[in-house]
Structures are given as C-alpha cells and as structure tokens.
Amino acid sequence: MNKSFEILKNIYKPTRYTFVGKTAILETTSGNFVVKPKEKNMEEVYRYLAGRNFLAFPKLVDGSRNEVNVFSYVEDYPIPKEQKAEDLILLIALLHQKTTYFKAVSQDLYQEIYENIASNIGYLEQYYNGLFDYCFEEDYMSPSHYLFMQNASKLLSSLAFAKQELDLWFDFVKQESKQRVCFIHNHLSLDHYRKGDQDYLISWEQSKIDSPVLDLVHFYQTDYFDVDFPTLFQKYQEKFPWSEAEKKLFFILISLPPKIAFDDCEFRNCKNARECLDYVYKTEGLIRPYYTIE
C-alpha cells in the first residue's frame, strides 16, 4: 500500500490527502479520488452489477494495480437521516431484486447454518448465566452490574426466543433443495450510502453471493438506534418480499443480544450495558407485531 500510494501521489499530484483507516482520499485539481487496499477484483464486481442493470457504485478509475484500487470520490449531499435510510433500503431492495436467483443446495448447508447459530446462542447463554451468578454473589454491585441484573431476564428471554425459533426455522428448511440468493453488499450501513448525482453504495469489498437476509442483519445491527427500522423493513418487503423462512432467520439473527463488555472503566461499562439493553428492547419492538395474533 505505501509503495503504491507514493506512486499514485506522483501521478495525481494531490493538493491534500487524508487517511481514514486504510483508505486515502486524494484531493486534486482534476477531482477527488479514493485509494483503498485491493481486497477484491472490483472490475469483476462492477461488471456483474452493470450486467444486471444496477449502476449504484462509484467509478473504478484504476483497478489494474496489484495492491490498491482507485475510485472516484462521491460527494455526499446532506439529507435528513430518515430520508437517507429510506433511500438506502429501497436501493438495497433493488439490488436484491435485480440479482436474485435460486441455487441448488444440500441439506448440509442448512445444517451448518443451524449449528453455527445454535453455537452462538449457547455461548451467549453460558456467558450471561455465568455473569448473573457472579453478580448475584456480590455484596455491593457496581451500577453496571445492577443494571444488568435488573434486565437479565430480558436478555435470557431473547436467547430463549432465538433458540425456539431456530428449531422451527430448521423444520421449515431441512428438506429444501434450493436456496434463494442474490448479490449482497455485506457491509450495509448509512455510512456506506451516498446521495450524489445519483444513489451510490460504496465499500463493496466484502460483497458476495449469499442470502439477502445478511444485508438487513448488518444494516439493523449497525444503525438500529438511529432509524425507524419497522417502517424500513415494511418498505423493503413491499419491493422484495421474503419467504416465511427468510423472515424467521432474520428475526433469529437480530434477536441475539450483543455481549456486554466489562472492563475497569465503570462509566464505559454502564454505557455498554445500556446500549445492549437498548438493542434488545428495540429488537423486541420490531419483532413483536409479526408474532401477534390479530
């Protein structure tokens, strides 16, 4: 990256450059460019998307180098966050719609998914039950532990729901010989959407062919607190309806609460515990209407 970047500096002669993590933004007299480590052949990705008539990606200026890709920089026009979230969900529904197909799969695939999720549920159950026992034995609880103990039943209920639904989901799919897949961004968030001269999704390095459920799981887990996800989910379903099994898998995955990280900073511990509980209560509010008998 360093050697390639020095070469690109001589080519583009930036008046200013800024690093954001491993990404460099070059400001030049002929426009702005983004230099990113080459993790994927983006020419192939863009060729596939263009072939499906999906063009919401930044221009690849130079994909010929071994270490880096150079993209045109997309300005992000300021719009309200709520409108940005709605535009993003409609754009990702369009991506899924244009690239979807059914592929043949063996039962081993669904068995592997089942076992991976069950393992995650088991790990979180063990962690939170152990934390509950530890806090219960304390003579004087810290504020963060007290906050956890007040809401431990809610965390364990989320895991119990996920475990129960996982078994039902597996009953749905264990005899299936096909799986609906599409091209997914696989790193979906508000930060990766740009409203420029058109709609853009940036940062396609983790993109792949997989279940559309994964895109919405990542979007939800990243931006759940700042957007009206129940409305967004409904709008997405109107454009790209899911099967009952797909919805169930989505609800299972988002029902797994984050692991509360505790360290020697009590302020940070309280913040982490509160954010985890906010996630659990928000998620319950999203899922509950789909399990309410009218």
C-alpha positions as CSV (number, residue, x, y, z in Angstrom):
1,M,0.0,0.0,0.0
2,N,2.7,2.5,0.9
3,K,4.7,1.9,-2.3
4,S,1.6,2.1,-4.5
5,F,0.5,5.2,-2.6
6,E,3.7,7.0,-3.3
7,I,3.4,6.2,-7.0
8,L,-0.2,7.5,-7.1
9,K,0.9,10.7,-5.4
10,N,3.3,11.3,-8.2
11,I,0.6,10.6,-10.8
12,Y,-2.3,12.5,-9.3
13,K,-0.3,15.2,-7.5
14,P,-2.8,15.8,-4.8
15,T,-3.0,19.2,-3.1
16,R,-4.1,17.4,0.0
17,Y,-4.6,13.8,1.1
18,T,-6.4,12.3,4.1
19,F,-6.2,8.9,5.6
20,V,-9.4,7.3,7.1
21,G,-8.2,4.0,8.4
22,K,-6.5,2.2,5.4
23,T,-8.4,4.4,2.9
24,A,-6.7,7.5,1.4
25,I,-8.7,10.4,0.0
26,L,-6.8,12.4,-2.6
27,E,-7.8,16.0,-3.4
28,T,-6.5,17.1,-6.7
29,T,-7.2,19.9,-9.2
30,S,-8.8,17.4,-11.5
31,G,-11.2,15.9,-8.9
32,N,-11.0,13.8,-5.8
33,F,-10.1,10.1,-5.6
34,V,-10.3,7.3,-3.1
35,V,-7.4,4.8,-2.8
36,K,-8.2,1.5,-1.0
37,P,-6.2,-1.7,-0.4
38,K,-7.1,-4.2,-3.1
39,E,-9.1,-6.9,-1.3
40,K,-11.2,-7.9,-4.3
41,N,-11.3,-7.7,-8.1
42,M,-13.7,-4.8,-8.3
43,E,-13.7,-4.9,-12.1
44,E,-15.5,-8.2,-11.9
45,V,-17.9,-7.0,-9.2
46,Y,-18.8,-3.9,-11.2
47,R,-19.1,-5.8,-14.5
48,Y,-21.6,-8.2,-12.8
49,L,-23.6,-5.4,-11.3
50,A,-23.7,-3.5,-14.6
51,G,-24.8,-6.6,-16.4
52,R,-27.8,-6.8,-14.0
53,N,-28.5,-3.1,-14.7
54,F,-27.5,-2.0,-11.3
55,L,-25.3,1.0,-11.5
56,A,-25.2,2.5,-8.0
57,F,-21.5,2.2,-7.4
58,P,-18.6,4.7,-7.7
59,K,-16.5,4.7,-10.8
60,L,-13.4,2.5,-10.7
61,V,-10.7,4.8,-12.0
62,D,-7.8,2.3,-11.8
63,G,-8.2,-1.4,-11.0
64,S,-5.0,-2.6,-12.7
65,R,-2.7,-2.3,-9.7
66,N,-1.8,-5.3,-7.5
67,E,-2.1,-3.6,-4.1
68,V,-4.7,-0.8,-4.5
69,N,-7.9,0.2,-6.3
70,V,-8.6,3.8,-7.2
71,F,-12.1,5.1,-7.2
72,S,-13.7,8.4,-8.0
73,Y,-14.8,10.2,-4.8
74,V,-18.6,10.5,-4.4
75,E,-19.8,13.7,-2.6
76,D,-22.5,13.0,0.0
77,Y,-25.2,15.7,-0.2
78,P,-26.7,16.4,3.2
79,I,-30.2,15.0,3.5
80,P,-32.2,14.1,6.7
81,K,-31.1,10.8,8.2
82,E,-34.7,9.4,7.9
83,Q,-34.8,10.1,4.2
84,K,-31.3,8.7,3.7
85,A,-32.4,5.4,5.5
86,E,-35.5,5.1,3.3
87,D,-33.5,5.7,0.1
88,L,-30.9,3.1,1.2
89,I,-33.5,0.4,1.9
90,L,-35.2,0.9,-1.4
91,L,-31.8,0.8,-3.2
92,I,-30.8,-2.4,-1.5
93,A,-34.2,-4.0,-2.3
94,L,-33.5,-3.1,-5.9
95,L,-30.0,-4.7,-5.8
96,H,-31.5,-7.9,-4.4
97,Q,-34.4,-7.9,-6.9
98,K,-32.1,-7.5,-9.9
99,T,-29.6,-10.2,-8.8
100,T,-31.7,-12.8,-7.2
101,Y,-31.9,-16.5,-8.2
102,F,-32.3,-19.9,-6.7
103,K,-29.3,-22.2,-6.4
104,A,-29.3,-25.9,-5.6
105,V,-28.0,-26.7,-2.1
106,S,-27.6,-29.8,0.0
107,Q,-29.1,-30.3,3.5
108,D,-25.6,-29.9,4.8
109,L,-25.8,-26.1,4.2
110,Y,-28.9,-25.6,6.4
111,Q,-27.4,-28.0,9.0
112,E,-24.3,-25.9,9.1
113,I,-26.2,-22.7,9.5
114,Y,-28.3,-24.2,12.2
115,E,-25.3,-25.5,14.1
116,N,-23.4,-22.1,13.9
117,I,-26.4,-20.1,15.2
118,A,-27.0,-22.7,17.9
119,S,-23.4,-22.4,19.0
120,N,-23.7,-18.7,19.2
121,I,-26.8,-18.9,21.3
122,G,-25.2,-21.5,23.6
123,Y,-22.2,-19.3,24.1
124,L,-24.2,-16.2,25.0
125,E,-26.5,-18.2,27.3
126,Q,-23.4,-19.6,29.2
127,Y,-21.9,-16.1,29.3
128,Y,-25.0,-14.3,30.7
129,N,-25.9,-17.1,33.1
130,G,-22.3,-17.0,34.4
131,L,-22.4,-13.3,34.7
132,F,-25.8,-13.5,36.6
133,D,-24.3,-16.0,39.1
134,Y,-21.2,-13.8,39.6
135,C,-23.2,-10.6,40.2
136,F,-25.7,-12.4,42.5
137,E,-22.8,-13.3,44.8
138,E,-21.5,-9.7,45.1
139,D,-22.1,-7.9,48.3
140,Y,-22.1,-4.5,46.7
141,M,-22.9,-4.4,43.0
142,S,-21.5,-1.8,40.7
143,P,-24.0,0.3,38.8
144,S,-23.4,-1.6,35.6
145,H,-23.9,-4.9,37.3
146,Y,-27.0,-3.7,38.9
147,L,-28.3,-2.5,35.5
148,F,-27.6,-5.9,34.1
149,M,-29.3,-7.8,37.0
150,Q,-32.4,-5.7,36.6
151,N,-32.7,-6.8,32.9
152,A,-31.0,-10.2,32.9
153,S,-34.3,-11.9,32.3
154,K,-34.9,-9.9,29.2
155,L,-31.6,-10.9,27.7
156,L,-32.1,-14.6,28.5
157,S,-35.7,-14.4,27.1
158,S,-34.2,-13.1,23.8
159,L,-31.9,-16.1,23.7
160,A,-34.7,-18.5,24.5
161,F,-36.8,-17.0,21.7
162,A,-33.9,-17.4,19.3
163,K,-33.4,-21.0,20.3
164,Q,-37.1,-21.9,19.9
165,E,-37.4,-20.1,16.5
166,L,-34.2,-21.7,15.3
167,D,-35.7,-25.2,15.7
168,L,-38.8,-24.0,13.9
169,W,-36.8,-22.5,11.1
170,F,-34.8,-25.7,10.6
171,D,-38.0,-27.7,10.4
172,F,-39.0,-25.3,7.5
173,V,-35.8,-25.6,5.5
174,K,-34.2,-29.0,6.3
175,Q,-35.9,-30.7,3.3
176,E,-35.3,-27.8,0.9
177,S,-33.1,-28.4,-2.1
178,K,-32.8,-24.8,-3.2
179,Q,-31.9,-21.5,-1.6
180,R,-32.7,-18.0,-2.7
181,V,-29.5,-16.0,-3.0
182,C,-28.6,-12.7,-4.6
183,F,-25.6,-10.3,-4.7
184,I,-25.3,-8.7,-1.3
185,H,-23.3,-5.7,-0.3
186,N,-22.4,-7.5,3.0
187,H,-21.3,-4.3,4.8
188,L,-24.5,-2.3,4.7
189,S,-24.9,0.9,6.8
190,L,-25.9,4.5,6.4
191,D,-22.2,5.4,6.2
192,H,-21.9,3.4,3.0
193,Y,-24.7,5.2,1.2
194,R,-24.1,8.4,-0.8
195,K,-26.7,10.7,-2.3
196,G,-24.7,12.4,-5.0
197,D,-25.7,13.0,-8.6
198,Q,-27.4,9.6,-8.2
199,D,-27.7,7.0,-5.5
200,Y,-24.5,5.2,-4.6
201,L,-23.3,2.4,-2.4
202,I,-19.6,2.5,-1.6
203,S,-17.3,-0.1,0.0
204,W,-18.1,-3.2,-2.0
205,E,-15.0,-5.1,-0.8
206,Q,-17.0,-7.6,1.3
207,S,-19.7,-8.2,-1.3
208,K,-20.7,-11.7,-2.3
209,I,-23.5,-14.0,-3.4
210,D,-25.5,-15.1,-0.4
211,S,-28.9,-14.7,1.4
212,P,-30.4,-11.2,1.2
213,V,-31.1,-11.6,4.9
214,L,-27.5,-10.9,5.7
215,D,-27.6,-7.4,4.3
216,L,-30.5,-6.4,6.5
217,V,-29.0,-8.0,9.6
218,H,-25.8,-5.9,9.2
219,F,-27.8,-2.8,8.5
220,Y,-30.0,-3.3,11.5
221,Q,-27.2,-4.1,13.9
222,T,-25.2,-1.1,12.7
223,D,-28.0,1.6,12.6
224,Y,-30.9,0.2,14.6
225,F,-30.8,3.1,17.1
226,D,-30.9,5.9,14.6
227,V,-33.6,4.7,12.1
228,D,-37.2,3.7,12.2
229,F,-36.5,0.1,11.2
230,P,-40.0,-1.3,11.4
231,T,-41.1,1.1,8.7
232,L,-37.9,0.4,6.6
233,F,-38.4,-3.3,6.9
234,Q,-42.0,-2.9,5.7
235,K,-40.9,-0.8,2.7
236,Y,-38.3,-3.4,1.8
237,Q,-40.8,-6.2,1.9
238,E,-43.1,-4.4,-0.4
239,K,-40.3,-4.2,-3.0
240,F,-38.7,-7.6,-2.4
241,P,-40.9,-9.9,-0.3
242,W,-39.3,-12.6,1.8
243,S,-40.5,-16.1,2.5
244,E,-41.6,-17.0,6.0
245,A,-38.3,-18.9,6.5
246,E,-36.2,-15.9,5.4
247,K,-38.1,-13.6,7.8
248,K,-37.7,-16.1,10.6
249,L,-34.0,-16.4,10.0
250,F,-33.7,-12.6,10.1
251,F,-35.6,-12.4,13.4
252,I,-33.4,-15.1,14.9
253,L,-30.2,-13.4,13.9
254,I,-31.1,-10.0,15.2
255,S,-32.5,-11.5,18.4
256,L,-29.0,-12.5,19.6
257,P,-28.1,-9.7,22.0
258,P,-24.6,-8.2,21.9
259,K,-22.1,-9.4,24.5
260,I,-21.7,-6.7,27.2
261,A,-18.0,-6.0,27.5
262,F,-16.9,-5.1,31.0
263,D,-13.5,-3.5,31.9
264,D,-12.0,-1.3,34.6
265,C,-14.0,1.9,33.5
266,E,-17.4,1.9,35.2
267,F,-18.7,4.7,33.0
268,R,-17.9,2.7,29.9
269,N,-19.4,-0.5,31.5
270,C,-22.7,1.3,32.1
271,K,-22.7,2.7,28.6
272,N,-22.1,-0.8,27.1
273,A,-24.8,-2.4,29.3
274,R,-27.3,0.4,28.4
275,E,-26.6,0.1,24.7
276,C,-27.0,-3.7,24.8
277,L,-30.4,-3.4,26.6
278,D,-31.5,-0.7,24.1
279,Y,-30.7,-3.1,21.3
280,V,-32.8,-5.9,23.0
281,Y,-35.8,-3.6,23.6
282,K,-35.7,-2.1,20.1
283,T,-35.5,-5.6,18.6
284,E,-38.4,-6.8,20.6
285,G,-40.4,-3.8,19.3
286,L,-39.6,-4.7,15.7
287,I,-40.3,-8.4,16.0
288,R,-43.4,-8.5,18.3
289,P,-46.0,-7.4,15.7
290,Y,-45.1,-10.3,13.4
291,Y,-45.9,-12.7,16.3
292,T,-49.1,-11.0,17.5
293,I,-52.3,-12.9,16.7
294,E,-54.8,-10.4,15.2
